Amino acid sequence: MTRIAIRDVPPHATWALEQGGIHPLLARLYAARGIRAAEELDARSSALLSPDRLKGTSEAAVLLADAIAARRKMLIVADYDCDGATGCAVGLRALRMMGATVDYLVPDRFTLGYGLSPEVARLAAERAPDLVITVDNGIASVEGVAELRRRGIATLITDHHLPADASCGGLPAADVIVNPNQPGCDFPSKALAGVGVMFYVMLALRAELRRRGTYATQDEPNLAGLLDLVALGTVADVVPLDRNNRILVTQGLARIRGGRMQAGIAALLAIAGRDPARAATFDLGFAIGPRLNAAGRLADMSLGIECLVTDDPARALNIAQQLDAINRERRAIEADMRDDAELLLATVDAGDRASLTLFDQGWHQGVIGILAGRIKEKLHRPTFAFARGNPGELKASGRSIPGLHLRDALDLVAKRHPDLLLRFGGHAAAAGLTLREERLADFEAAFEQVCRELISPAQLTRTLETDGPLESGYYSLDAVRMMQQEVWGQAFPAPVFADRFEVLSQRILKDKHLKLKLRKGKQNFDAIQFNFAEAAAPDHIHAAFRVDINEWNGRQTVQLLLEHFEPG
């Protein structure tokens, strides 16, 4: 069941934003998202939080500057998702601009798994680095850091994931840790993505080299040129877009729209058929991000990183074409897995459950996270999808609903059943775990019990927050373009409106999309609900929808993208 709700819009905040020069429609939307003054929308780079406030950046800068001066070899150990790939690219590009000798390593997710494990540490040691730098991982790598220390290799952890508590090993004994979520860090933006943390470390390094007089006789590197990568990783990792993250994304999008982007991002946009001059957060999250992530899911994320670090447009386009082919393969695998999941769900009454645990021996472990997300969206239950990993083990990826912090829920499961989970980690909305295959039923029961305790019955009903009716004068191409140019994302959601319409006609497209003609007052609208062919719409509906621009035969028209409708 889905309940359509309307966000509260404080009138005084709306008025204050309008007085500050904000368009009336945007003022209403921003006020509903907690913005109270136009100054909060200042997206200039100068408004970014200072790197000095992020614990460990000063020490990291000294460590890196000393390594550069001594010509020591550095190795970045990256995660295999879009955040890890962009963070690695930022580190490689920035460090090389500042004179470092640096290479990278991405663990194979299928044989080595996530993070700086002892196995990955030994593999890294084969490259004979003097310093290992992690990006988007490492905060839980107690054993991996210990292995590097035993071999005399220094470590710098840059991460944004939640650290384990003392009972689970605590923090690794790295030379330096930079993570806004580590104990004792009072950096105001806890929502930095892994790429954001790496970018802040590079800012601190440049400042340290400036203090040492490095740039007295040479030009400083322009780190702003990396903000397109920071924007991509931040949006694709679905971290909350607090003010600091919105500035990073806004600045990155400005560079893309101005044609000042990495060759790889230009190539990926071209392959996806997106116009860089009109790039929006949607393009980063749903066009470029999935193509990069596909490499880490099915192949080797080194391919994605190479796309982001090459300056050769032809090579970038060639790699982007490979990534696009891998992504098409990923979509085909996902479609088959979704069909399998539908058969499994047919035997389960989700209404009687507070969680879902799904497993099929044929599922691909690189795609289970996407599958878990699809099922969670459809049934509004915290969902874990499992696939076979190492012999005798199952790996799972989970997605949660508002009201349940998924990593904390797993932590509670682990405390109650100390021998159940071999490994786990993650965020509030997404997490992963590994267990023995014979313990799957035990996990399902333990996780269901925790969810029943932590989630209220009301939270098991999906609430679709909307911005209420859209004024008739704003169903225009100019208004839609204006909204699309703004920065929206996690915790700062894109506008969704709600209103009542008369249904004039309807038909099914390609056996799976519901196409409608709607009327409101004297206005008629084309509308579509994707992947919805189960039932016909009644004569009158109450709908939640986004407004978009449909292009057909060179003509642009406003189209409503339905999120949900009910009789109305």
C-alpha positions in Angstrom: 0.0 0.0 0.0 1.2 3.5 -0.8 0.1 6.7 0.8 0.4 10.0 -1.0 1.5 12.8 1.3 2.3 16.5 0.8 5.4 18.1 2.2 4.9 21.0 4.6 5.8 24.4 3.0 6.6 27.1 5.6 5.1 30.3 4.2 7.7 32.6 5.8 10.6 30.5 4.4 9.0 30.7 0.9 8.5 34.4 1.2 12.1 34.9 2.4 13.5 32.9 -0.5 11.4 34.9 -3.0 12.6 38.1 -1.4 16.2 36.8 -1.9 15.6 36.6 -5.7 14.6 32.9 -5.9 12.0 32.0 -8.5 8.5 31.5 -6.8 8.3 27.8 -7.9 11.8 27.0 -6.7 11.2 29.0 -3.5 8.3 26.7 -2.7 10.3 23.6 -3.5 13.3 24.7 -1.5 11.3 25.7 1.5 9.8 22.3 1.6 13.3 20.8 1.7 14.4 22.8 4.7 16.0 25.8 3.0 15.3 29.0 4.9 17.4 31.7 3.3 18.8 32.3 -0.1 22.3 32.4 1.4 21.9 28.6 1.9 21.8 28.2 -1.8 25.2 29.8 -2.4 27.0 27.2 -4.4 30.3 28.9 -5.0 33.5 26.9 -4.3 34.4 29.5 -1.6 31.3 28.3 0.4 32.8 24.8 0.8 33.7 23.6 4.3 37.4 24.0 4.9 39.6 20.8 4.7 41.2 21.9 8.0 37.9 20.9 9.7 38.1 17.3 8.4 40.1 15.2 11.0 43.3 13.7 9.6 43.6 15.9 6.5 46.6 17.8 7.8 48.4 14.7 8.8 47.6 13.0 5.5 48.9 16.1 3.7 52.2 15.9 5.5 52.5 12.1 4.9 51.8 12.5 1.2 54.0 15.6 0.8 56.9 13.8 2.5 56.4 10.8 0.2 56.4 13.0 -2.9 59.6 14.7 -1.7 61.3 11.3 -1.1 60.1 9.9 -4.4 58.3 7.1 -2.6 56.0 4.8 -4.6 52.3 5.1 -3.8 49.5 2.6 -4.5 45.7 3.5 -4.3 43.5 0.6 -3.4 40.0 1.4 -4.6 36.5 0.1 -4.3 34.9 -1.4 -7.3 31.8 0.9 -7.6 31.4 4.3 -9.2 32.3 6.1 -6.0 35.5 4.1 -5.7 36.3 4.5 -9.4 35.9 8.3 -9.3 37.7 8.6 -6.0 40.6 6.6 -7.5 40.6 8.8 -10.6 40.7 12.0 -8.5 43.6 10.6 -6.4 45.6 9.5 -9.5 45.1 12.7 -11.4 45.7 15.0 -8.4 48.7 13.1 -7.1 50.4 13.0 -10.5 49.8 16.7 -11.0 51.6 17.2 -7.7 54.6 15.1 -8.7 53.8 11.8 -7.1 54.6 8.3 -8.4 51.3 6.5 -8.0 49.5 3.5 -9.4 46.3 1.7 -8.4 44.7 -1.6 -7.6 41.1 -2.7 -7.6 40.3 -6.0 -5.9 38.3 -8.5 -7.8 35.0 -8.5 -6.1 34.4 -12.2 -6.9 37.6 -13.6 -5.6 38.9 -11.0 -3.1 35.8 -9.2 -2.0 35.5 -5.7 -0.7 38.2 -3.6 1.0 41.8 -3.9 2.1 41.7 -7.5 3.3 44.9 -9.4 4.2 44.7 -11.1 0.8 44.5 -7.7 -1.0 47.3 -6.3 1.3 49.5 -9.2 0.1 48.6 -8.5 -3.5 49.3 -4.8 -3.0 52.7 -5.6 -1.5 53.7 -7.4 -4.7 53.8 -3.9 -6.3 56.4 -2.9 -3.7 54.8 0.4 -2.7 56.0 2.5 0.1 52.6 3.9 0.9 49.1 2.4 0.3 46.2 4.8 0.1 42.6 3.4 0.3 39.7 5.2 -1.3 36.1 4.4 -0.3 37.2 1.5 1.9 39.6 0.6 4.7 37.9 1.9 7.8 37.2 -1.7 8.8 40.4 -3.2 7.4 42.1 -4.0 10.8 43.8 -7.2 9.5 44.7 -5.8 6.1 46.4 -2.7 7.6 48.2 -5.0 10.1 49.5 -7.1 7.2 50.9 -4.0 5.4 52.5 -2.7 8.7 54.1 -6.1 9.2 55.7 -5.7 5.7 56.9 -2.1 6.5 54.3 -0.4 4.2 52.7 2.8 5.4 48.9 3.2 5.1 46.6 6.2 4.6 42.9 5.3 4.9 40.4 7.6 3.1 36.9 6.4 3.6 33.4 7.5 4.5 31.8 4.2 5.8 30.9 3.8 9.4 33.7 2.3 11.5 33.2 -0.8 13.6 32.9 -0.5 17.3 35.6 -1.7 19.7 33.9 -5.1 20.1 34.4 -5.7 16.3 38.0 -4.7 16.2 37.8 -0.9 16.3 39.8 1.2 14.0 42.8 -0.1 11.9 46.3 0.9 13.0 46.9 3.0 9.9 49.4 5.9 9.8 46.5 8.3 9.1 42.8 7.9 8.8 40.6 10.5 7.1 36.9 9.7 7.5 34.2 12.2 8.5 32.5 9.4 10.4 35.4 8.3 12.6 35.3 9.0 16.3 36.5 12.5 17.2 35.8 14.1 13.8 33.6 17.1 14.0 33.4 17.8 10.3 29.9 19.2 9.8 29.2 17.2 6.6 29.1 13.5 7.6 27.6 12.7 4.2 30.8 13.1 2.1 31.1 10.3 -0.5 34.4 8.4 -0.8 35.4 10.6 -3.8 34.6 13.7 -1.7 36.9 12.5 1.1 39.7 12.0 -1.5 39.1 15.4 -3.0 39.4 17.0 0.4 42.7 15.2 1.1 44.0 16.5 -2.2 43.0 20.0 -1.3 44.9 19.6 2.0 48.0 18.2 0.1 48.1 21.2 -2.2 47.9 23.6 0.7 50.8 21.7 2.4 52.9 21.9 -0.8 52.1 25.6 -1.0 53.3 26.1 2.6 56.5 24.3 1.6 57.1 26.7 -1.2 56.6 24.1 -4.0 54.6 26.6 -6.1 56.9 29.5 -5.7 58.4 28.7 -9.1 55.7 26.7 -10.8 51.9 26.8 -11.3 49.6 25.2 -8.8 47.5 22.3 -10.1 43.8 23.3 -10.7 41.9 20.8 -8.5 38.6 22.4 -9.6 39.2 20.5 -12.8 38.4 17.3 -11.0 35.0 18.4 -9.7 33.1 16.6 -12.6 34.5 13.4 -11.1 33.5 14.4 -7.6 30.0 15.2 -8.7 29.6 11.9 -10.5 30.8 9.8 -7.6 28.7 11.8 -5.1 25.5 11.4 -7.0 26.1 7.8 -8.0 26.8 6.7 -4.4 23.4 8.1 -3.3 24.8 9.9 -0.3 22.6 12.7 1.2 23.0 15.9 -0.7 23.6 18.2 2.3 24.7 21.8 1.5 28.4 20.8 1.1 27.6 18.0 -1.2 25.3 20.2 -3.2 28.1 22.7 -3.8 30.4 19.9 -5.0 27.8 18.6 -7.4 26.8 22.0 -8.6 30.4 22.9 -9.4 30.9 19.6 -11.1 27.8 20.0 -13.2 28.8 23.5 -14.2 32.1 22.2 -15.6 30.3 19.5 -17.5 27.7 21.9 -18.9 30.5 24.2 -19.9 32.3 21.4 -21.8 35.2 21.3 -19.3 35.0 17.7 -18.3 37.3 14.6 -18.4 37.4 12.8 -21.7 35.8 9.7 -20.1 32.8 11.6 -18.8 32.3 13.2 -22.2 32.5 9.8 -23.8 30.0 8.2 -21.4 27.5 11.0 -21.9 27.9 10.6 -25.7 27.3 6.8 -25.5 24.2 7.5 -23.3 22.9 10.0 -25.8 23.0 12.9 -23.3 23.7 16.5 -24.1 26.5 17.7 -21.8 25.2 21.3 -22.0 22.0 20.1 -20.3 23.5 17.6 -18.0 21.6 17.1 -14.7 22.0 14.9 -11.6 19.6 12.4 -13.3 22.2 11.9 -16.0 25.0 11.3 -13.5 22.9 8.8 -11.4 21.1 7.0 -14.1 23.1 7.3 -17.3 26.8 7.5 -16.5 26.8 5.8 -13.0 25.3 2.5 -14.1 27.7 2.2 -17.0 30.7 2.6 -14.7 29.2 0.4 -12.0 28.5 -2.4 -14.6 32.3 -2.9 -15.0 32.7 -3.6 -11.3 29.6 -5.8 -11.2 30.4 -8.1 -14.1 34.0 -7.5 -15.2 36.9 -5.4 -13.8 36.5 -1.8 -12.5 40.0 -1.1 -13.9 38.2 -0.6 -17.2 36.0 2.2 -15.6 39.0 3.8 -14.0 41.0 3.8 -17.2 38.0 5.6 -18.9 38.2 8.3 -16.2 42.0 8.9 -16.2 42.7 8.9 -19.9 43.1 12.2 -21.7 42.7 10.6 -25.1 39.1 11.2 -26.4 39.3 8.3 -28.9 40.5 5.8 -26.2 37.8 7.1 -23.8 35.1 6.6 -26.4 36.4 3.1 -27.1 36.3 2.2 -23.4 32.8 3.9 -23.0 31.5 1.6 -25.7 32.9 -1.4 -23.9 31.2 -0.2 -20.6 27.9 0.3 -22.5 28.1 -3.3 -23.8 28.8 -4.6 -20.3 25.8 -2.5 -18.9 23.5 -4.0 -21.5 24.6 -7.5 -20.4 24.0 -6.4 -16.8 20.5 -5.3 -17.6 19.7 -8.7 -19.3 21.0 -10.6 -16.3 19.0 -8.4 -14.0 15.8 -9.0 -16.0 16.2 -12.7 -15.6 16.9 -12.5 -11.9 13.9 -10.2 -11.5 11.7 -12.9 -13.1 13.2 -15.5 -10.7 12.5 -13.2 -7.8 8.9 -12.7 -8.9 8.4 -16.5 -8.8 9.9 -16.6 -5.3 7.7 -13.8 -4.1 4.6 -15.5 -5.4 5.1 -18.0 -2.5 5.6 -15.2 0.1 3.0 -12.9 1.7 5.0 -9.7 2.1 2.2 -8.2 4.1 2.9 -10.6 6.9 6.6 -9.8 7.0 8.8 -7.0 8.1 11.7 -8.0 5.8 12.5 -10.1 2.8 15.5 -12.6 2.3 15.8 -14.0 -1.2 18.2 -16.5 -2.7 18.6 -18.3 -6.0 21.6 -20.5 -6.8 21.8 -19.0 -10.3 21.9 -15.4 -9.3 24.9 -13.3 -10.2 26.6 -11.7 -7.2 27.4 -8.6 -9.1 23.7 -7.7 -9.7 22.1 -8.7 -6.4 22.3 -5.2 -5.0 20.2 -3.8 -7.9 17.8 -6.7 -7.5 17.4 -6.0 -3.8 16.7 -2.4 -4.6 14.0 -3.2 -7.1 12.2 -5.6 -4.8 12.5 -3.1 -1.9 10.9 -0.4 -4.1 8.1 -2.6 -5.2 7.2 -4.2 -1.8 8.5 -1.6 0.7 10.4 -4.0 2.8 14.1 -4.2 3.8 15.4 -6.7 1.4 18.5 -8.9 1.1 19.3 -10.8 -2.1 21.8 -13.6 -1.8 24.1 -15.2 -4.4 26.8 -17.9 -4.1 30.3 -16.6 -3.3 33.3 -18.6 -2.3 32.7 -22.3 -1.8 30.2 -22.9 0.9 29.5 -19.1 1.3 26.7 -16.8 0.3 27.1 -13.1 -0.3 24.2 -10.7 0.1 23.5 -7.1 -0.8 20.6 -5.3 1.0 18.5 -2.2 0.6 16.4 -0.6 3.4 13.4 1.6 3.8 13.1 4.8 5.9 13.1 3.9 9.5 15.6 1.1 9.5 19.4 1.7 9.6 20.5 -1.4 7.7 24.0 -1.6 9.0 22.9 -1.0 12.6 20.3 -3.8 12.1 23.1 -6.2 11.0 25.2 -5.1 13.9 22.3 -6.1 16.2 22.0 -9.5 14.4 25.8 -10.0 14.9 25.7 -9.2 18.6 22.8 -11.6 19.2 24.3 -14.4 17.0 28.1 -13.9 17.1 28.8 -16.9 14.9 26.3 -16.1 12.2 27.8 -13.4 10.0 31.3 -13.9 8.6 31.5 -10.3 7.4 29.2 -7.3 7.1 29.2 -3.5 6.6 27.5 -0.6 4.9 25.2 2.4 5.5 21.7 3.2 6.6 20.2 2.5 3.3 22.5 -0.2 1.9 24.6 -3.0 3.3 26.3 -6.2 2.5 27.2 -9.4 4.3 28.7 -12.9 3.9 27.6 -16.1 5.7 27.8 -19.9 5.4 25.2 -21.2 3.0 23.7 -23.6 5.6 23.0 -20.6 7.9 20.7 -18.8 5.4 17.5 -19.8 7.3 19.1 -18.7 10.6 19.8 -15.3 9.1 16.4 -14.9 7.6 14.8 -15.6 11.0 17.2 -13.3 13.0 16.9 -10.4 10.5 13.1 -10.7 10.5 13.0 -10.5 14.3 15.3 -7.5 14.4 13.2 -5.7 11.7 9.9 -6.5 13.6 11.5 -4.8 16.7 12.9 -1.8 15.0 10.2 -0.9 12.4 6.8 0.3 13.4 3.7 -0.9 11.4 3.2 2.6 10.0 6.7 2.5 8.5 5.8 -0.6 6.6 3.4 1.5 4.6 5.1 3.4 1.8 4.7 7.1 2.1 5.2 9.0 -1.2 6.1 12.5 -0.3 5.0 15.1 -2.9 5.0 18.8 -3.4 1.3 18.9 -3.9 -0.4 20.3 -7.0 1.7 22.1 -9.7 0.3 25.5 -10.6 -1.2 25.4 -14.1 1.2 28.0 -15.5 4.2 25.8 -14.6 3.3 23.0 -17.0 5.7 24.5 -19.4 9.0 23.6 -21.1 10.7 26.6 -19.4 9.5 25.5 -16.0 10.5 21.9 -16.5 14.0 22.9 -17.8 14.4 25.2 -14.8 13.7 22.4 -12.3 15.9 20.0 -14.2 18.9 22.3 -14.0 18.8 22.4 -10.2 20.7 19.8 -8.0 18.4 17.1 -6.6 19.3 13.8 -5.0 19.3 11.7 -1.8 17.7 13.7 1.1 17.1 16.6 -1.3 14.6 14.9 -3.6 13.6 16.0 -7.0 10.1 17.5 -7.3 7.2 15.1 -7.3 3.8 16.7 -7.6 0.3 15.3 -6.8 -3.1 16.1 -8.3 -6.3 14.7 -9.5 -7.0 14.1 -13.2 -9.7 12.8 -15.5 -8.5 9.9 -17.6 -9.4 10.5 -21.3 -7.7 7.4 -22.8 -5.1 4.8 -22.0 -3.1 2.0 -23.7 -0.2 -0.3 -23.0 3.1 0.3 -24.8 5.5 -2.6 -25.5 3.5 -4.8 -23.2 4.8 -3.1 -20.0 4.2 0.7 -19.9 0.9 2.4 -19.3 0.3 5.4 -21.5 -2.5 7.8 -20.6 -4.1 11.0 -21.8 -5.2 13.1 -18.8 -7.2 16.3 -18.3 -7.1 18.8 -15.5 -9.4 21.7 -15.9 -8.9 23.0 -19.5 -5.5 21.4 -19.8 -4.7 18.0 -21.4 -1.5 16.1 -20.6 0.3 13.0 -21.9 1.4 10.8 -19.1 3.2 7.4 -18.7 3.9 5.0 -15.9 6.8 2.8 -16.8 6.8 -1.0 -16.0 3.2 -0.9 -15.0 0.8 -3.0 -17.1 -1.0 -4.9 -14.4 -4.3 -3.0 -14.3 -6.2 -0.3 -16.1 -6.6 3.2 -14.6 -10.1 4.3 -13.4 -11.9 7.3 -15.0 -10.5 9.6 -12.3 -7.2 9.3 -10.6 -5.2 10.8 -7.8 -1.6 10.7 -9.1 1.9 11.4 -7.9 4.1 12.5 -10.8 7.2 14.1 -12.1 7.2 16.5 -15.0 9.5 15.8 -17.9 10.2 16.7 -21.5 9.3 14.2 -24.2 11.2 14.6 -27.5 9.6 13.0 -30.6 10.4 13.8 -34.2 12.2 17.0 -33.2 9.3 18.3 -31.1 9.4 18.8 -27.4 6.3 18.5 -25.2 5.7 18.3 -21.4 5.0 14.8 -20.2 3.9 13.5 -16.8 5.9 10.6 -15.4 3.6 8.8 -13.0 5.1 7.4 -9.8 1.8 6.1 -8.4 -1.9 6.6 -8.8 -5.1 5.5 -7.1 -8.8 6.1 -7.7 -9.6 9.7 -7.2 
